[in-house]
């Protein structure tokens, strides 16, 4: 089984993978019907791995940035995808607040009170 290529002379052969550029895919996307073509590795489409609405490696950088902005997280203009995913992790699991260290005066007061008993 095959289909005629509309962008050039030639054919698409069923179940035979063909590697194309992202630019080509963006230009020809409207012609590639999902019932006839399986597209893998498309950088322009977000795929939510857990279908949970939480950004993961399947999300595009643009969509991760939008999610972080909606949560009120600020970040620099240029951030890598891995850095953005790190910010997502920090947003979902904020670090526990560290207990404040006791001052010298509090330690002295505690030792004096302990001695009187």
N, CA, C and O of each residue as an XYZ file, in Angstrom:
468
protein
N       0.852     -1.180      0.000
C       0.000      0.000      0.000
C       0.892      1.236      0.000
O       1.945      1.254      0.637
N       0.475      2.236     -0.698
C       1.226      3.479     -0.770
C       0.275      4.639     -1.022
O      -0.882      4.441     -1.394
N       0.774      5.842     -0.816
C       0.055      7.077     -1.118
C       0.980      7.973     -1.928
O       2.195      7.969     -1.731
N       0.417      8.709     -2.802
C       1.190      9.645     -3.610
C       1.622     10.825     -2.746
O       0.821     11.351     -1.973
N       2.878     11.245     -2.867
C       3.374     12.427     -2.140
C       2.892     13.662     -2.875
O       3.001     13.742     -4.098
N       2.361     14.624     -2.138
C       1.868     15.852     -2.750
C       2.961     16.923     -2.835
O       2.834     17.885     -3.592
N       4.030     16.753     -2.059
C       5.092     17.762     -2.044
C       6.183     17.500     -3.088
O       6.964     18.395     -3.412
N       6.233     16.299     -3.600
C       7.247     15.950     -4.602
C       6.768     14.726     -5.370
O       5.746     14.125     -5.042
N       7.525     14.375     -6.393
C       7.163     13.140     -7.095
C       7.669     11.981     -6.246
O       8.810     11.995     -5.785
N       6.870     11.038     -6.052
C       7.238      9.894     -5.228
C       6.034      9.391     -4.460
O       4.903      9.831     -4.670
N       6.307      8.456     -3.562
C       5.224      7.812     -2.825
C       5.592      7.691     -1.353
O       6.764      7.659     -0.979
N       4.549      7.625     -0.535
C       4.689      7.246      0.872
C       4.355      5.759      0.922
O       3.271      5.360      0.497
N       5.247      4.949      1.423
C       4.985      3.513      1.509
C       4.557      3.190      2.931
O       5.187      3.622      3.896
N       3.460      2.411      3.049
C       2.896      2.091      4.356
C       3.930      1.407      5.247
O       4.667      0.526      4.806
N       3.969      1.833      6.513
C       4.830      1.285      7.567
C       6.322      1.500      7.318
O       7.151      0.893      7.995
N       6.670      2.348      6.365
C       8.079      2.665      6.131
C       8.341      4.070      6.673
O       7.826      5.045      6.125
N       9.132      4.187      7.738
C       9.359      5.516      8.317
C      10.163      6.409      7.376
O      11.065      5.959      6.670
N       9.806      7.679      7.394
C      10.499      8.682      6.589
C      10.841      9.842      7.514
O       9.964     10.384      8.187
N      12.116     10.221      7.549
C      12.530     11.332      8.401
C      12.426     12.624      7.602
O      12.921     12.723      6.480
N      11.769     13.616      8.208
C      11.615     14.922      7.575
C      12.028     15.991      8.588
O      12.120     15.717      9.784
N      12.273     17.190      8.109
C      12.668     18.281      9.003
C      11.430     18.846      9.707
O      10.300     18.669      9.251
N      11.671     19.526     10.822
C      10.564     20.167     11.546
C       9.933     21.247     10.685
O       8.717     21.433     10.719
N      10.743     21.963      9.914
C      10.235     23.002      9.023
C       9.280     22.397      7.997
O       8.198     22.934      7.758
N       9.683     21.276      7.387
C       8.820     20.616      6.407
C       7.513     20.178      7.063
O       6.432     20.372      6.509
N       7.628     19.588      8.245
C       6.441     19.118      8.950
C       5.491     20.269      9.254
O       4.279     20.133      9.085
N       6.029     21.396      9.701
C       5.183     22.554     10.001
C       4.466     23.061      8.755
O       3.313     23.485      8.834
N       5.140     23.021      7.600
C       4.538     23.493      6.353
C       3.497     22.522      5.807
O       2.502     22.950      5.222
N       3.708     21.241      5.987
C       2.833     20.231      5.392
C       1.840     19.604      6.377
O       1.101     18.691      6.009
N       1.816     20.079      7.606
C       1.004     19.462      8.653
C      -0.469     19.306      8.261
O      -1.077     18.274      8.547
N      -1.035     20.302      7.622
C      -2.465     20.250      7.281
C      -2.805     19.112      6.315
O      -3.949     18.660      6.264
N      -1.818     18.653      5.556
C      -2.048     17.565      4.600
C      -1.912     16.177      5.224
O      -2.380     15.189      4.657
N      -1.283     16.105      6.372
C      -0.991     14.803      6.974
C      -2.123     14.385      7.904
O      -2.116     14.716      9.089
N      -3.053     13.689      7.385
C      -4.228     13.249      8.146
C      -3.834     12.155      9.136
O      -3.146     11.206      8.758
N      -4.260     12.270     10.405
C      -3.862     11.282     11.414
C      -4.298      9.855     11.100
O      -3.654      8.910     11.557
N      -5.365      9.671     10.339
C      -5.789      8.310     10.019
C      -4.855      7.647      9.002
O      -4.895      6.428      8.831
N      -4.004      8.448      8.318
C      -3.091      7.891      7.331
C      -1.621      7.965      7.746
O      -0.805      7.172      7.274
N      -1.276      8.911      8.624
C       0.124      9.125      8.978
C       0.306      9.140     10.488
O      -0.501      9.716     11.217
N       1.373      8.501     10.945
C       1.756      8.558     12.360
C       2.988      9.457     12.438
O       4.013      9.173     11.817
N       2.882     10.535     13.198
C       3.985     11.488     13.328
C       4.602     11.307     14.701
O       3.913     11.378     15.719
N       5.903     11.074     14.720
C       6.628     10.879     15.971
C       7.721     11.939     16.086
O       8.339     12.313     15.090
N       7.955     12.418     17.304
C       9.035     13.364     17.546
C       8.749     14.770     17.086
O       9.678     15.530     16.816
N       7.486     15.136     16.991
C       7.098     16.476     16.559
C       7.355     17.463     17.691
O       6.711     17.386     18.738
N       8.279     18.381     17.495
C       8.655     19.341     18.545
C       7.595     20.412     18.766
O       7.660     21.131     19.764
N       6.634     20.541     17.880
C       5.628     21.588     17.989
C       4.364     21.140     18.708
O       3.459     21.949     18.913
N       4.281     19.880     19.092
C       3.069     19.356     19.701
C       3.373     18.840     21.097
O       4.312     18.071     21.301
N       2.559     19.278     22.059
C       2.716     18.806     23.428
C       2.009     17.477     23.604
O       0.853     17.314     23.212
N       2.720     16.527     24.199
C       2.139     15.231     24.516
C       2.247     15.065     26.025
O       3.351     14.972     26.563
N       1.120     15.028     26.704
C       1.108     14.905     28.161
C       1.179     13.430     28.524
O       0.199     12.696     28.393
N       2.359     13.004     28.985
C       2.610     11.581     29.252
C       1.599     10.983     30.230
O       1.041      9.921     29.958
N       1.359     11.632     31.341
C       0.435     11.085     32.329
C      -0.986     11.554     32.141
O      -1.880     11.145     32.882
N      -1.211     12.421     31.142
C      -2.526     13.014     30.906
C      -3.051     13.659     32.190
O      -4.241     13.590     32.498
N      -2.122     14.294     32.938
C      -2.469     14.867     34.236
C      -2.374     16.387     34.282
O      -2.674     16.991     35.312
N      -1.959     17.017     33.176
C      -1.866     18.464     33.148
C      -0.619     19.009     33.807
O      -0.485     20.221     33.977
N       0.294     18.134     34.180
C       1.554     18.549     34.793
C       2.648     18.415     33.742
O       2.803     17.349     33.145
N       3.418     19.496     33.507
C       4.448     19.441     32.471
C       5.457     18.311     32.683
O       5.890     18.042     33.803
N       5.813     17.668     31.590
C       6.838     16.628     31.603
C       7.643     16.757     30.314
O       7.447     17.716     29.568
N       8.526     15.834     30.040
C       9.410     15.944     28.882
C       8.660     15.940     27.549
O       9.224     16.355     26.537
N       7.423     15.489     27.519
C       6.641     15.501     26.290
C       6.059     16.859     25.949
O       5.587     17.067     24.831
N       6.087     17.785     26.896
C       5.542     19.123     26.670
C       6.545     19.961     25.890
O       7.754     19.753     26.000
N       6.047     20.901     25.108
C       6.935     21.837     24.422
C       7.389     22.896     25.411
O       6.740     23.140     26.427
N       8.507     23.514     25.097
C       9.071     24.564     25.956
C       8.070     25.713     26.116
O       7.920     26.276     27.201
N       7.402     26.043     25.037
C       6.413     27.127     25.052
C       5.272     26.812     26.022
O       4.844     27.686     26.775
N       4.783     25.583     26.008
C       3.680     25.197     26.891
C       4.117     25.110     28.353
O       3.344     25.438     29.253
N       5.361     24.667     28.591
C       5.873     24.621     29.961
C       5.979     26.040     30.508
O       5.608     26.298     31.652
N       6.491     26.966     29.682
C       6.614     28.368     30.090
C       5.252     28.950     30.436
O       5.110     29.655     31.436
N       4.257     28.659     29.619
C       2.909     29.169     29.878
C       2.355     28.610     31.186
O       1.712     29.339     31.940
N       2.593     27.336     31.465
C       2.123     26.710     32.706
C       2.774     27.383     33.912
O       2.106     27.682     34.902
N       4.099     27.620     33.818
C       4.818     28.263     34.917
C       4.315     29.687     35.143
O       4.144     30.106     36.288
N       4.079     30.431     34.071
C       3.571     31.799     34.205
C       2.192     31.799     34.845
O       1.881     32.676     35.651
N       1.365     30.822     34.494
C       0.026     30.724     35.090
C       0.108     30.443     36.588
O      -0.777     30.835     37.350
N       1.178     29.762     37.007
C       1.377     29.465     38.432
C       2.089     30.604     39.157
O       2.316     30.523     40.364
N       2.446     31.672     38.425
C       3.098     32.823     39.040
C       4.593     32.663     39.236
O       5.193     33.385     40.032
N       5.205     31.727     38.523
C       6.644     31.504     38.651
C       7.369     32.427     37.679
O       7.030     32.495     36.498
N       8.370     33.135     38.191
C       9.155     34.016     37.337
C      10.468     33.339     36.977
O      11.070     32.652     37.803
N      10.909     33.538     35.728
C      12.169     32.974     35.269
C      12.729     33.879     34.202
O      12.018     34.720     33.652
N      14.024     33.707     33.905
C      14.689     34.576     32.934
C      14.131     34.345     31.533
O      13.473     33.340     31.265
N      14.409     35.292     30.656
C      13.892     35.222     29.293
C      14.282     33.955     28.563
O      13.439     33.325     27.925
N      15.561     33.566     28.648
C      15.979     32.343     27.967
C      16.269     31.266     29.000
O      17.162     31.410     29.835
N      15.518     30.208     28.932
C      15.726     29.076     29.835
C      15.595     27.804     29.009
O      14.745     27.712     28.123
N      16.429     26.839     29.303
C      16.347     25.574     28.580
C      15.127     24.793     29.062
O      14.555     25.084     30.113
N      14.751     23.812     28.281
C      13.603     22.983     28.640
C      13.855     22.257     29.957
O      12.956     22.146     30.791
N      15.081     21.763     30.145
C      15.386     21.054     31.402
C      15.338     22.001     32.601
O      14.916     21.605     33.687
N      15.767     23.244     32.409
C      15.684     24.217     33.501
C      14.217     24.511     33.836
O      13.855     24.616     35.008
N      13.382     24.643     32.813
C      11.961     24.887     33.044
C      11.312     23.708     33.767
O      10.479     23.902     34.652
N      11.695     22.487     33.389
C      11.145     21.311     34.071
C      11.616     21.259     35.521
O      10.891     20.773     36.389
N      12.828     21.755     35.792
C      13.313     21.867     37.170
C      12.473     22.844     37.966
O      12.185     22.610     39.140
N      12.077     23.949     37.329
C      11.207     24.924     37.991
C       9.818     24.330     38.260
O       9.194     24.630     39.277
N       9.350     23.495     37.347
C       8.067     22.812     37.559
C       8.163     21.934     38.801
O       7.264     21.930     39.642
N       9.267     21.188     38.909
C       9.480     20.308     40.068
C       9.518     21.118     41.364
O       8.927     20.718     42.367
N      10.215     22.257     41.342
C      10.280     23.114     42.531
C       8.912     23.690     42.871
O       8.576     23.848     44.045
N       8.126     24.003     41.850
C       6.790     24.561     42.074
C       5.873     23.523     42.704
O       5.100     23.838     43.609
N       5.958     22.287     42.227
C       5.099     21.230     42.748
C       5.567     20.716     44.101
O       4.751     20.315     44.931
N       6.879     20.728     44.327
C       7.462     20.226     45.580
C       8.396     21.274     46.171
O       9.616     21.134     46.087
N       7.832     22.327     46.771
C       8.709     23.365     47.318
C       9.558     22.801     48.456
O       9.117     21.915     49.188
N      10.785     23.324     48.601
C      11.633     22.821     49.683
C      11.026     23.152     51.039
O      10.421     24.208     51.222
N      11.197     22.238     51.985
C      10.659     22.456     53.332
C      11.435     23.598     53.990
O      12.652     23.696     53.827
N      10.742     24.453     54.726
C      11.449     25.547     55.377
C      12.385     24.998     56.454
O      12.024     24.106     57.222
N      13.584     25.551     56.486
C      14.547     25.106     57.481
C      14.251     25.798     58.802
O      13.923     26.984     58.818
N      14.364     25.067     59.922
C      14.123     25.711     61.207
C      15.196     26.758     61.466
O      16.365     26.578     61.125
N      14.768     27.851     62.076
C      15.722     28.913     62.362
C      16.650     28.461     63.476
O      16.199     27.880     64.463
N      17.935     28.721     63.328
C      18.868     28.302     64.381
C      18.630     29.124     65.648
O      18.303     30.309     65.585
N      18.799     28.477     66.785
C      18.621     29.167     68.066
C      19.755     30.156     68.251
O      20.909     29.881     67.922
N      19.405     31.289     68.776
C      20.440     32.286     69.029
C      21.187     31.914     70.302
O      20.732     31.064     71.068
N      22.307     32.536     70.524
C      23.121     32.262     71.710
C      22.342     32.602     72.971
O      22.428     31.877     73.962
N      21.577     33.702     72.950
C      20.810     34.115     74.134
C      19.785     33.060     74.518
O      19.617     32.763     75.701
N      19.082     32.480     73.512
C      18.082     31.452     73.803
C      18.743     30.222     74.395
O      18.200     29.615     75.317
N      19.906     29.844     73.881
C      20.614     28.680     74.401
C      21.052     28.916     75.849
O      20.969     28.010     76.679
N      21.513     30.120     76.150
C      21.927     30.452     77.512
C      20.729     30.419     78.450
O      20.816     29.869     79.548
N      19.607     31.006     78.026
C      18.404     31.011     78.861
C      17.943     29.586     79.144
O      17.559     29.277     80.272
N      17.977     28.714     78.135
C      17.553     27.333     78.319
C      18.472     26.611     79.318
O      18.000     25.824     80.138
N      19.775     26.880     79.248
C      20.698     26.197     80.165
C      20.530     26.715     81.597
O      20.692     25.951     82.549
N      20.208     27.997     81.758
C      19.992     28.554     83.100
C      18.726     27.976     83.710
O      18.713     27.599     84.881
N      17.660     27.905     82.920
C      16.406     27.368     83.412
C      16.567     25.896     83.761
O      16.009     25.434     84.756
N      17.318     25.158     82.960
C      17.556     23.749     83.223
C      18.360     23.540     84.493
O      18.155     22.544     85.187
N      19.277     24.456     84.819
C      20.106     24.336     86.027
C      19.302     24.579     87.295
O      19.603     23.992     88.335
N      18.277     25.440     87.228
C      17.509     25.798     88.403
C      16.606     24.686     88.868
O      16.225     24.670     90.039
N      16.257     23.786     88.038
C      15.311     22.726     88.409
C      15.902     21.681     89.207
O      15.216     20.731     89.586
